[in-house]
């Protein structure tokens, strides 16, 4: 639970145990009638790690078996207040007085690992961690405590997950494997253009999967051009068929949708294609597309509703523009396209549309790829520009007007400069908006149960165990505030959350050094810090940046440009030249980055890279021979094969 600041450091602090008693480990009698002692038998002789694991198992046993379990210290006034509260409610509870057991300090350490709370009292009600004194009284005043005190059997499910995307499905399947009764609610509100899709969330239906497949379609077009230089002869006119591509991609996605449904069925997870809205604590209203309402209750909930594309809020945007929600199943070729935005979604879509031969313009408000390394971002944009994508910098649309209906039709776009009074207009067949995404959290009744959201972004603040401001509600995926918006992150955090809630695991999701790749025509892979961020955190004088341009062997015979692909690592001089930023612009950047990301998890240094023998001839080997630093100012252009 999100903790309040630690209570007064004296009485409730671990280690201060003036009344410690030797002998058998046991709990003290509690104030509530009739009162029970919590007993924690001492472990037999074993290694420290085994003993710690055994202690963790016994603590979980106490929590599982107790309606109310309080870990307390007999002299702590905050603990006394909580015990008196339960006594006044006539609720029997188990109490373990940590100052009266031999291994109280170790118990408190393990409790801290389990709950992320270092203070006492540490309160559990029906296996749900409520928190300390302040949180317990807040729960009592809001009515949540009374709700938690109901028997578990009163709930329809152990866990209800709202959102059937990557994070939600991962959490659901893992919880079911651990023997829990699980429901998944998933409902796709159609886009303004009427597009909706099946189970699996953004990545599978309107994100990573169709995006990568359309990127591959564009790469194959480039490979066709290259193939002539390698001796392939073909005389017929080569052209691209949009309908053939989208049909094949949608068929693949449909097979994935079916696979997810089958997987849930095999694990006895209830899947309901309906919209979920909280109506009170532990209770959710479920509405299907016919408007029929049903109510379900659960002991715990996971919010995994993801995000949807943002619109401009100007005349004609929702009526005539499309977003990534619509593009991948568009039944006709989009033709001459204006892409509005400079996000990775914008540049990836612009890249593959240009790659299949369309006339593409990108309208950019300010910078490319905000949040990414800006040197790399500009190189991505420069390559796209050299390969036919037009950029309109420092402009934003102010009106979209339909000139002709059709598939595609014709749209007139009026735009204004962000730096002055200049206005421009252009005519396009399709306008694709990719200006960002909004969290799907505002119309699901979270305010009725007290889940706090960031009012500006709609994201849900969570602690390091994905817990929201309400103890029994968790959030994973793109809606979690401050977390990377990436499918593998959602999958990992959802799986680990289920293991912590219902298994014996304490493992938390590690959000440091998460690798990613932007699938633009020339792919950009990265892991760790952007150069700007590294300078901000470590200061420029404490960094050494190694870099080089390189020429993939496959590009040489094909006659493609030299000194375009680029590699860069950022090293911390104060920590053995530890690699804190990894960046590559080149073919198959995702495949290259994945391997080096594992090395960075292991503490990769420049010396370890130098000690690694490269695989020749590959793009990845360039990182084993980096010699030139930015600070040296030496030329990094390449003359031939290394």
C-alpha angles and dihedrals in degrees: 000000000000101000130222115230112292114277121249104317097232112060101029100039123116115252099029101109112151094162099048113151127201125223130053117013110244144142129250126254111266129228096240117094128285089008129208135210118233108221124201111183117216116257120245121246113297142128117300093250092049091047091050091050091048090050090050090051092051092048090052088049090055091049093046094049098045128082087205121013120186123187102201147157117233094227097044112109092203090056090049091053091053093047090049090051093056090043090054089052091052090239120150114223141174118240129193111196103210094197090059100053128077096235098036093129091052090047090053091049092052091045088053089054092049098044107020086234120120099183137075141272094056108184132197124183118191089341093307115121106233097177134223134334097291094047092048092053091044089052090049093050093048094048093245094114092055089049092050091051090067113103116267090239088068089074124084093216140019089222136013117191118201107208130039099216130112097294097040095048092046091053093044095052093046093048090050091050087055090057101259128141104244137183127192120203115197127169127162113209104214116251118249086265090055099253120149135157147194138273118311106067132239100322097057099036110030105002140042099003102050090034093056092045092052089046087054090051088056093046090053089055089055090046089054089056092047093048094071089064088052092056103267110142123197128158105187119099109263115217137162124245112208095192093053091051097047093046092053092046093047090049089055092048091050089055089052091049090053091046091055092050090048092049092052091047092051090052092046093244112155110234117198120183094212142109116261126215126172114235101174140343111316092356129104132186114222120202123188126206091269090058094250113148130214130173128221134179130208139179092229137017135202120201110210102152098136126199140293131211118279123234127218098240093229133123111289100007100116092033099053112011127084131209135200085280088071107027101076095055097034105143094216137042108271093224119194103014136196112202112200114205141038100234121123087260090056095048095042092051092044089049099054094039089055089043092061090051106267127141103250132184125183118208110206125193097195128326134005120249099000110213094027127097103287096213088057092043092055091049089052090052094044092054091049091050092051088052098054107277111130120216127207104196126202096010133120128191117248101177139016117202128185113231098172135008118228147104089302106006129186126270131188115215122200114197136177133210118256089215104047147347098293116127129191134185134202140177121235138167093223135019113202116195116209103158099130141295135267126219117249096228107102104081103043103085097254090144090060091065097034102254105157120224132185100258093210100047101021089229121139118239110228135177124237091282093054092254119149127212088281112070098224096043122083133179131209136175131022095344092063110103116244096006126120111266096229133127097231089051091054091047093050096044092047093050094046091046091057091048091052094046098045108013136052095264126120096180114134126203112265109223095180120107096004108175124221141170132214107216098215119145087276102037122232118207125184143170128185126002131359113235092251092051093046090053090048093050103036104020122244096262091060095054134080115197118199118193146161143174116235141189116221111227091233089060096055101071090035088061094235120155123286122218094033104101113076138194128194137172126189116212131195107228091196092060107049092283090297111190106244097164130037122185133173132174111192147082117317091009091159093057092048095046095050093064096045090048089063089051090051089053086057092053101265116203132189089251091055089051090050090049092053116095111225128230108244128246100018138111092237093062090071088081091062093058104042110143110149119086125203090233090060092060090215122155114266100188115125126230102189148324113338 
